[in-house]
Amino acid sequence: MNSQSNSYFSVAHGFAAYLSPWPKEQPLPNDHELRSMLPLGMQLISEVKAMEADCLLQLRHLDDEARTVVDYLKLQSRKIDLVLQHVLEQQPHEGERCNGLHFGGSGIHLQSPTKLVPGERYRITLHIREALIAILCIGECTRCDDEASEGGFDCELSFIQILDEDVEQLVKASLNIQQKQLQQRKKQQQDPS
């Protein structure tokens, strides 16, 4: 479990986050306890992603003729991920819905309808649709504006209890999204219409 305050790259990208206060008297969960807190849908996504990663690692050693099969399997995997993500989004969520603005491997930046308290801990469920990510972790509010803007209170949270594999997913997703943003920007610069 990653409980260090490592500083990772953060990317501007919208996502949904559900926050609920973590009881002050309750100790932070360990890896096993954090995994047991996952709703069934999130457990399924986690297991599917782990199986997929193992399988794709083995398929990389195949020759070029097998690339078509690998591409097809990636497409099938993506379809399963999309269905699981959709099912998960339809389920009720614990906590207050917030609009995410930035995310990375060490924390998130979001707009909350209610003022968060710096130094307080929150149970966080993240849903990053484009990256097919659903994560449960514990974060600590490091900053929250005193005044609400049109979208709510501008707040930042650092992850204090998160599974290592979830940090890896967030880091990969932030890099992939940034790469897509850079390609989009380059395309717009080349073709200003």
Salt bridges, closest charged atoms under 4 A:
ASP81 OD2 - LYS49 NZ 3.76
GLU89 OE1 - ARG129 NH2 2.65
GLU94 OE1 - ARG123 NH1 3.69
GLU120 OE2 - LYS24 NZ 3.36
GLU130 OE1 - HIS13 NE2 2.97
GLU140 OE1 - ARG121 NE 3.92
ASP145 OD1 - ARG143 NH1 2.70
ASP146 OD1 - LYS115 NZ 3.41
ASP154 OD1 - HIS109 NE2 2.71
ASP154 OD2 - ARG143 NH2 2.67
GLU156 OE2 - ARG143 NH2 3.25
GLU165 OE2 - ARG35 NH2 2.35
GLU168 OE2 - LYS172 NZ 3.16
